[in-house]
Amino acid sequence: MSDVGRRLRSAILTLTAERAPRTICPSDAARAVDPDNWRELMDATRDLARELARSGDVVITQKGEELDPDAQWRGPIRIRRAGT
């Protein structure tokens, strides 16, 4: 995993822990890592959210419904800490 990937993973876990039980937007984590170029990190952030959901660390939601991290979905998502 690249340095940016490690930083994104850490940002997702830190922000979801701090805001639990509320959710975060993937852009929150991307902005925490690179405020000026966060849009370029969005695909990587969503991919890491999928990985973290597969491992049970976070839950990905859309319109309040939990999403399968292996399913095809599009549109705005939210991330929350698992178990909250």
N, CA and C of each residue as an Amber inpcrd file, in Angstrom:
protein
   252
   0.8530000  -1.1820000   0.0000000   0.0000000   0.0000000   0.0000000
   0.8950000   1.2400000   0.0000000   0.5170000   2.2060000  -0.7960000
   1.2880000   3.4450000  -0.8980000   1.1170000   4.2850000   0.3640000
   1.9550000   5.3000000   0.4790000   1.8620000   6.2220000   1.6110000
   0.5010000   6.9110000   1.6250000   0.0340000   7.3290000   0.4590000
  -1.2780000   7.9890000   0.3800000  -2.3700000   7.0060000   0.7950000
  -2.2700000   5.7590000   0.3650000  -3.2380000   4.7370000   0.7600000
  -3.2670000   4.5330000   2.2630000  -2.0970000   4.4820000   2.8780000
  -2.0380000   4.3300000   4.3390000  -2.6550000   5.5370000   5.0360000
  -2.3780000   6.7270000   4.5010000  -2.9370000   7.9380000   5.0990000
  -4.4500000   8.0000000   4.9340000  -4.9530000   7.5830000   3.7800000
  -6.4030000   7.5480000   3.5570000  -7.0630000   6.5420000   4.5000000
  -6.4770000   5.3640000   4.6180000  -7.0170000   4.3320000   5.5130000
  -7.0720000   4.8660000   6.9360000  -5.9860000   5.4740000   7.3730000
  -5.9350000   6.0410000   8.7150000  -6.9850000   7.1440000   8.8930000
  -7.1430000   7.9900000   7.8840000  -8.1300000   9.0760000   7.9670000
  -9.5420000   8.5180000   8.0770000  -9.8610000   7.4890000   7.2970000
 -11.2020000   6.8910000   7.3570000 -11.4540000   6.3290000   8.7520000
 -10.4960000   5.5770000   9.2720000 -10.6770000   4.9570000  10.5930000
 -10.7390000   6.0020000  11.7020000  -9.8900000   7.0070000  11.6260000
  -9.8780000   8.0560000  12.6510000 -11.1620000   8.8710000  12.6260000
 -11.5530000   9.3200000  11.4400000 -12.7540000  10.1550000  11.3390000
 -14.0200000   9.3880000  11.7260000 -14.1280000   8.1320000  11.3190000
 -15.3250000   7.3740000  11.6900000 -15.3600000   7.1070000  13.1910000
 -14.2110000   6.9240000  13.8030000 -14.1730000   6.7300000  15.2570000
 -14.5540000   8.0210000  15.9770000 -14.0280000   9.1340000  15.5180000
 -14.3140000  10.4250000  16.1540000 -15.7740000  10.8330000  16.0070000
 -16.3870000  10.4990000  14.8950000 -17.7550000  10.9580000  14.6300000
 -18.8260000   9.9240000  14.9540000 -18.4100000   8.7480000  15.3770000
 -19.3830000   7.6860000  15.6790000 -20.4060000   8.1920000  16.6830000
 -21.6690000   7.8730000  16.4890000 -22.2370000   6.9710000  15.5000000
 -22.5790000   7.6420000  14.1730000 -22.2440000   8.9010000  14.0210000
 -22.5250000   9.5770000  12.7470000 -21.6030000   9.0590000  11.6460000
 -21.9580000   9.3860000  10.4220000 -21.2020000   8.9320000   9.2600000
 -20.2780000  10.0320000   8.7450000 -19.3710000   9.6240000   7.8760000
 -18.5390000  10.5850000   7.1610000 -18.7650000  10.3990000   5.6680000
 -18.4370000  11.4140000   4.9280000 -18.4200000  11.3340000   3.4760000
 -17.0010000  10.9220000   3.0740000 -16.8440000  10.1260000   2.0290000
 -15.4880000   9.7960000   1.5930000 -14.6280000  11.0390000   1.3430000
 -15.2510000  12.1220000   0.9270000 -14.4870000  13.3460000   0.6760000
 -13.8870000  13.9110000   1.9590000 -14.4890000  13.6300000   3.1130000
 -13.9070000  14.0840000   4.3810000 -12.5200000  13.4860000   4.5730000
 -12.3910000  12.1910000   4.2990000 -11.0950000  11.5200000   4.4380000
 -10.1230000  12.0200000   3.3760000 -10.5930000  12.1600000   2.1470000
  -9.7190000  12.6440000   1.0680000  -9.2170000  14.0540000   1.3640000
 -10.0870000  14.9050000   1.8750000  -9.6890000  16.2830000   2.2140000
  -8.6960000  16.3020000   3.3710000  -8.8440000  15.3760000   4.3130000
  -7.9150000  15.3180000   5.4420000  -6.5070000  14.9560000   4.9720000
  -6.4220000  14.1710000   3.9150000  -5.1240000  13.7420000   3.3900000
  -4.5170000  14.7780000   2.4550000  -5.3250000  15.3720000   1.5990000
  -4.8180000  16.3520000   0.6380000  -5.9040000  17.3840000   0.3360000
  -5.9560000  18.4440000   1.1370000  -7.0210000  19.4420000   0.9740000
  -7.0760000  20.0950000  -0.4030000  -5.9540000  20.1840000  -1.0790000
  -5.9300000  20.8560000  -2.3770000  -6.2800000  19.9440000  -3.5560000
  -6.0140000  18.6660000  -3.4070000  -6.2210000  17.7330000  -4.5220000
  -7.1020000  16.5530000  -4.1160000  -8.0370000  16.7870000  -3.2340000
  -8.8400000  15.6980000  -2.6730000  -9.6600000  14.9680000  -3.7290000
 -10.1050000  15.6650000  -4.7570000 -10.9340000  15.0130000  -5.7830000
 -10.1830000  13.8580000  -6.4670000  -8.8890000  14.0260000  -6.6190000
  -8.0680000  12.9840000  -7.2440000  -7.9860000  11.7260000  -6.3860000
  -8.3040000  11.8460000  -5.1090000  -8.2140000  10.7210000  -4.1740000
  -9.5370000   9.9940000  -3.9710000 -10.5940000  10.4670000  -4.6020000
 -11.9150000   9.9090000  -4.3170000 -12.0560000   8.4390000  -4.7040000
 -11.5510000   8.0260000  -5.8400000 -11.6530000   6.6120000  -6.2210000
 -10.8980000   5.7380000  -5.2320000  -9.6960000   6.1550000  -4.8580000
  -8.9100000   5.3880000  -3.8850000  -9.6100000   5.3550000  -2.5330000
 -10.2490000   6.4500000  -2.1540000 -10.9490000   6.4950000  -0.8720000
 -12.1290000   5.5300000  -0.8730000 -12.8920000   5.5100000  -1.9390000
 -14.0180000   4.5730000  -2.0340000 -13.5290000   3.1240000  -2.0430000
 -12.4330000   2.8610000  -2.7460000 -11.8650000   1.5040000  -2.7690000
 -11.4240000   1.0730000  -1.3670000 -10.7890000   1.9800000  -0.6400000
 -10.3670000   1.6500000   0.7200000 -11.5690000   1.4560000   1.6360000
 -12.6200000   2.2370000   1.4280000 -13.8380000   2.0460000   2.2190000
 -14.4060000   0.6540000   1.9730000 -14.3760000   0.1950000   0.7340000
 -14.8310000  -1.1670000   0.4190000 -13.9920000  -2.2010000   1.1690000
 -12.6620000  -2.0380000   1.1420000 -11.7800000  -2.9680000   1.8410000
 -12.0730000  -2.9810000   3.3430000 -12.2400000  -1.7980000   3.9080000
 -12.5160000  -1.7030000   5.3430000 -13.8880000  -2.2860000   5.6820000
 -14.8350000  -2.1620000   4.7700000 -16.1570000  -2.7660000   4.9960000
 -16.0560000  -4.2880000   4.9340000 -15.2720000  -4.7980000   4.0030000
 -15.0840000  -6.2510000   3.9030000 -14.4560000  -6.8220000   5.1680000
 -13.5440000  -6.0680000   5.7660000 -12.8660000  -6.5470000   6.9750000
 -13.6800000  -6.2880000   8.2410000 -14.8220000  -5.6040000   8.0930000
 -15.7050000  -5.3830000   9.2350000 -15.3860000  -4.1550000  10.0690000
 -14.4890000  -3.2950000   9.5840000 -14.1290000  -2.0900000  10.3310000
 -15.1370000  -0.9620000  10.1590000 -15.7340000  -0.8720000   8.9810000
 -16.7030000   0.1890000   8.6920000 -17.9080000  -0.4060000   7.9770000
 -18.9420000   0.4020000   7.8760000 -20.1370000   0.0590000   7.1080000
 -20.3470000   1.1810000   6.1020000 -20.6400000   0.8050000   4.8770000
 -20.9290000   1.7830000   3.8260000 -22.4390000   1.8500000   3.6690000
 -22.9660000   3.0620000   3.6480000 -24.4090000   3.2280000   3.5130000
 -24.7270000   4.1890000   2.3760000 -25.9700000   4.0580000   1.9070000
 -26.5150000   4.9750000   0.9120000 -27.9830000   5.1520000   1.2320000
 -28.3760000   6.3890000   1.4480000 -29.7590000   6.6960000   1.8340000
 -30.1690000   5.8910000   3.0580000 -29.2320000   5.7110000   3.9900000
 -29.5160000   5.0200000   5.2450000 -29.4780000   3.5080000   5.1800000
 -29.3060000   2.9470000   3.9930000 -29.2810000   1.4940000   3.8250000
 -27.8430000   1.0000000   3.6860000 -27.5410000  -0.0940000   4.3660000
 -26.2070000  -0.6750000   4.2880000 -25.9730000  -1.2730000   2.9050000
 -24.7880000  -1.0150000   2.3600000 -24.4290000  -1.5250000   1.0410000
 -23.4670000  -2.7060000   1.1680000 -23.5860000  -3.6320000   0.2570000
 -22.6400000  -4.7360000   0.1500000 -21.3710000  -4.1660000  -0.4840000
 -20.2180000  -4.3080000   0.1850000 -18.9980000  -3.7250000  -0.3870000
 -18.5730000  -4.3700000  -1.7010000 -19.0880000  -5.5500000  -2.0060000
 -18.7280000  -6.2220000  -3.2500000 -19.7340000  -5.9860000  -4.3720000
 -20.8220000  -5.3120000  -4.0740000 -21.8420000  -5.0360000  -5.0850000
 -21.4350000  -3.8260000  -5.9170000 -22.0670000  -3.7130000  -7.0640000
 -21.8800000  -2.5250000  -7.8950000 -22.8770000  -1.4710000  -7.4280000
 -22.4020000  -0.3180000  -7.0320000 -23.2730000   0.7850000  -6.6560000
 -22.6410000   2.0720000  -7.1200000 -23.4910000   3.0760000  -7.2190000
 -23.0110000   4.3800000  -7.6400000 -23.7770000   5.4460000  -6.8960000
 -23.2760000   6.6390000  -6.9660000 -23.9070000   7.7430000  -6.2740000
 -23.2590000   7.9930000  -4.9280000 -23.7910000   8.9600000  -4.1970000
 -23.1870000   9.3470000  -2.9260000 -23.3140000   8.2350000  -1.8760000
 -22.2360000   8.0440000  -1.1540000 -22.2270000   7.0660000  -0.0700000
 -21.7770000   7.7430000   1.2110000 -21.9960000   7.0590000   2.3040000
 -21.5270000   7.4950000   3.6200000 -20.8010000   6.3160000   4.2480000
 -19.9050000   6.6050000   5.1750000 -19.1300000   5.5780000   5.8520000
 -19.3000000   5.7730000   7.3510000 -19.5620000   4.6730000   8.0660000
 -19.6170000   4.7780000   9.5300000 -18.8420000   3.6370000  10.1370000
 -18.4490000   3.8530000  11.3660000 -17.7130000   2.8510000  12.1020000
 -18.6360000   1.6610000  12.3430000 -18.1580000   0.4560000  12.1430000
 -18.9590000  -0.7350000  12.3960000 -19.2560000  -0.8530000  13.8830000
 -20.4190000  -1.3650000  14.1900000 -20.8160000  -1.5800000  15.5750000
 -21.3500000  -0.3620000  16.2900000 -21.5740000   0.7280000  15.5490000
 -22.1170000   1.9310000  16.2070000 -23.5010000   2.2290000  15.6900000
